Amino acid sequence: LSDVDKRTIRYTTMNLNNLNYLDGDVPYNCLHDLIQSVQLYDIYTYSEVAMKFLQDMLPTTMITNIQTQGFEMPSTLPDPKCFRQHNHRYCAKAKAIAVKNFVESGH
């Protein structure tokens, strides 16, 4: 990583989410198996880029960019109950719960 990237990570860790950069790290050699393990599920992304990236690897999986379904990230996210001291705004689990609630509501 460049020095700028390292400073950005250090700032984010210390000031935004209080999470270690390697917390939840997945070794590169495990990514293929991880991605293949979700191929039988419907997948929802929050961007066109993520959707295309996953669709290239999982051509038979239904992948939907939920922004095209009218989803907007709420200004207040649900409490993720992840037992971490960080702002919900920067919590991937809180965002995932918001997406789940949107999908289950039948949008």
For each residue, the residues with C-beta under 8 A, 3 or more apart:
1: 5 6 9
2: 5 6
3: 6 7
4: 7 8
5: 1 2 8 9
6: 1 2 3 9 10
7: 3 4 10 11
8: 4 5 11 12
9: 1 5 6 12 13 21
10: 6 7 13 14
11: 7 8 14 15 16
12: 8 9 15 16 17
13: 9 10 16 17 18 19 20 21
14: 10 11 18
15: 11 12
16: 11 12 13 86 87 90
17: 12 13 84 86 87 90 91
18: 13 14 84 85 86
19: 13 23 24 84 86
20: 13 23
21: 9 13 25
22: 25
23: 19 20
24: 19
25: 21 22
26: 30 31 34
27: 30 31
28: 31
29: 32
30: 26 27 33 34
31: 26 27 28 34 35
32: 29 35 36
33: 30 36 37
34: 26 30 31 37 38
35: 31 32 38 39 54 57 58
36: 32 33 39 58
37: 33 34
38: 34 35 41 43 58 61
39: 35 36 58 60 61
40: 61
41: 38 61
42: 61 62 63 64
43: 38 54 58 61 62 63 64
44: 63 64 65 66 99 103
45: 50 51 54 63 64 65 66
46: 50 65 66 67 71 73 95 99
47: 50 51 65 67
48: 51 52 65 67
49: 52 53
50: 45 46 47 53 54 65
51: 45 47 48 54 55 63 64 65
52: 48 49 55 56
53: 49 50 56 57
54: 35 43 45 50 51 57 58 61 63
55: 51 52 58 59 61 63
56: 52 53 59
57: 35 53 54
58: 35 36 38 39 43 54 55 61 63
59: 55 56
60: 39
61: 38 39 40 41 42 43 54 55 58
62: 42 43
63: 42 43 44 45 51 54 55 58
64: 42 43 44 45 51 68 69
65: 44 45 46 47 48 50 51 68 69
66: 44 45 46 69 71 99 102 103 107
67: 46 47 48 70 71 72
68: 64 65
69: 64 65 66 102 107
70: 67 107
71: 46 66 67 99 102 107
72: 67
73: 46 77 95 98
74: 77 98
75:
76: 88
77: 73 74 80 88 89 91 94 95 97 98
78: 88 94 97 98 101
79: 88 94
80: 77 88 91 93 94 97
81:
82: 91 93 94
83:
84: 17 18 19 91
85: 18
86: 16 17 18 19 90 91
87: 16 17 90 91
88: 76 77 78 79 80 91 94
89: 77 94
90: 16 17 86 87
91: 17 77 80 82 84 86 87 88 94 95
92: 95 96
93: 80 82 96 97
94: 77 78 79 80 82 88 89 91 97 98
95: 46 73 77 91 92 98 99
96: 92 93 99 100
97: 77 78 80 93 94 100 101
98: 73 74 77 78 94 95 101 102
99: 44 46 66 71 95 96 102 103
100: 96 97 103 104
101: 78 97 98 104 105
102: 66 69 71 98 99 105 107
103: 44 66 99 100 107
104: 100 101
105: 101 102
106:
107: 66 69 70 71 102 103
